[in-house]
């Protein structure tokens, strides 16, 4: 449950949640669930990508120049 303490998680969650709810509300029932699940998958891809970038940055500050 480390994501409950993670600031990045809480910064990304509201826009993606609003986007998913908007798709559910505005799209027809047949396609709304498909696109909403796509938003959830996109959230996790963006979240883990940004975490990887942050980890790479923090390792770089410690003198580990691996690029």
PyMOL commands that set and color helices and strands:
alter all, ss='L'
color gray80, all
select helices_A, chain A and resi 2-4+7-26+29-61
alter helices_A, ss='H'
color red, helices_A
deselect
rebuild
show_as cartoon
